[in-house]
Amino acid sequence: MGFVTDLHDINNFNAFYINSKDGLEYRWNQMKNGTWKTISANPGYVPDTKWHTFKLAKVGTTNTLFYDGAKVLSASNGDISRAYFGLCNFNAPVYFDNLYIRSYTAPEPTVSVGWQERFTKP
């Protein structure tokens, strides 16, 4: 399961994903001119069958991957400029739900609901 960012063509993009083939880890790989390069990797992924929340925050050349609200990967790389976003899947079935793409703000805004007034007809 993962995200594809800075997608220019099949030979130039960034991929953020869970790597379960070579080891259980979060990984940022870059395909540049048809060649794979690992930018950053972090072991610690534990597979299960539950739904999870993934978030990718891109600020300038720094990309940060969050898993259920916890930062699991962060690195900078300016080799490929901004382009398209996509979803990817490697070596296993995956389901996506509730995809949001928006401007990122650090820290993330929060919402709270307070006291509400009940409406009565006059």
C-alpha angles and dihedrals in degrees: 000000000000155000129263116208136175088028111181099154140325090289100046123053146096121250124200112188151135109268112210097156101067096024138322103281146121110251142189111201127175126209107205121174089342097308125111119228126178109227097179140348133187123190119216108086112140113196121226139148099251129110115260138187118240123186129184116197118193117192114170106311094336118100121191124190119204125195115197089340097309121113107241103165136019131166143140129238128156099184095112122040125223120295135130132348127221147159126250141192129200126192099333142058115268137181126209125203136171100013114190124187116186144131112293122233123189115243097032114241118250132210128211131183117217136177114334129203118232115232117231126182113248 
